[in-house]
Each structure stands twice: as structure tokens, then as C-alpha cells.
Amino acid sequence: VQAILEERHRFSSVYGTDAGSGNVNITATNGNLSVSSAGVSGGAGTISIKTNDGNLTTIGAVSSSNGAITLDANDGESGNKILTIGSSGVSSGSGAVTLRSDDDIVINGNVTGGSIAAIADNDDSDGTADVNGNIAGTGNLNSLDVELYASGGITAQISSINGSLAFTNKDSGNVSITNAVSGFSVDY
């Protein structure tokens, strides 16, 4: 399944599923995008959903049996573009989950994958350094390895890591990482 949503289409919400092992690729060329749900139920099919200049919000679940999932909220000009993970979360059995935003990431649902990378303030990719991006929210991260990168602060809940935790906060704000299972916390 591949869809390129241009501004003239005025889509605000997208639903897509591939019952085989194919890939789901959705790009909104201009404007905000809400994802009702997206899924690949067989094999290692991947999901890639991005905005070129807009907020990206998941309303329903985004899931792949074992494939990589990439959600990317880009900012083509000044302004704050936010990637928001809704309460239904994001899940891949063993694939990498990558969450990127040129500005902020809000994780309100659980995120599960073989590895998780959350990269806020991803301005290096487009050169529009306008907002110090932060990572926040109430959702849990569950993975072998978790990497968090921001420039305006990190607040994250970890419920399971069987490998490594890496975090970088480049400019301002605090880092607060809490483990919901064992009770460990990191405050930096």
C-alpha cells in the first residue's frame, strides 16, 4: 500500500492495512495527518508514515507483525510540528520502531519493538532549527534497546528494556526516565 496525500486531497485521517507481508507507505506532502490505524499482519512488512510539513498524530494502533515502523513529523518551515502517539500505541514484534519529529514528540500510548529510537528536534535533516524539541508523555517504552534524543528535555516511562538505554538532551530541560516495573529512575 502506498499513498501520497497532497494538500489538494485534504485528507485529515488515514486508515490502511496490508494483510500480507507487503509494506505500508504514507506521505502527507503538506498539512497535518491523523492516522486512524495502520497495520501489516504478515511477515516483516514495514510501515512508514510521514508528513513533509505538518503534525502527525496516531489515533488508533499502528502495528506490524515483525517489520520496522517509522513515524516522521517534518517541519518545512518555521512553527512547531509535533509527533503524537495516541493511547492505542505503536507495536512491532521484533522490528525497529523509529519516532522522529523536527520539533516535539508526545508518547501517550505504549511503544513496543525490537528497538526504539525517539528523536525530537530532528532539525539536522531539514535545516529548520526553530523549536527545541522535547520528548514527553505517559506511554511506556518496551524494547531490547531504547535511544532517546532531544534538545528541550526528556520525560519517559520504560516498562521493559533487555539491552541498553541511551539518551542525549542537547540544549535545555531536564531528563527524567522512570521504570514502571522495577522502580528505577534516572534524573539528569
Stockholm file with secondary structure:
# STOCKHOLM 1.0

chainA/1-188         VQAILEERHRFSSVYGTDAGSGNVNITATNGNLSVSSAGVSGGAGTISIKTNDGNLTTIGAVSSSNGAITLDANDGESGNKILTIGSSGVSSGSGAVTLRSDDDIVINGNVTGGSIAAIADNDDSDGTADVNGNIAGTGNLNSLDVELYASGGITAQISSINGSLAFTNKDSGNVSITNAVSGFSVDY
#=GR chainA/1-188 SS CEEEECGGGCCCEEEEEESSSCCEEEEESSSCEEEEEEEECSTTCCEEEEESSSCEEECSCEEESSSCEEEEECCSSSSCCEEEECTTCEEESSSEEEEEESSEEEECSCEEEEEEEEECCCGGGTCCCCSCCCEECSCEEEEEEEEEEESSCEEEEEEEESSCEEEEECSSSCEEEEETTTCCEEEC
#=GC SS_cons         CEEEECGGGCCCEEEEEESSSCCEEEEESSSCEEEEEEEECSTTCCEEEEESSSCEEECSCEEESSSCEEEEECCSSSSCCEEEECTTCEEESSSEEEEEESSEEEECSCEEEEEEEEECCCGGGTCCCCSCCCEECSCEEEEEEEEEEESSCEEEEEEEESSCEEEEECSSSCEEEEETTTCCEEEC
//
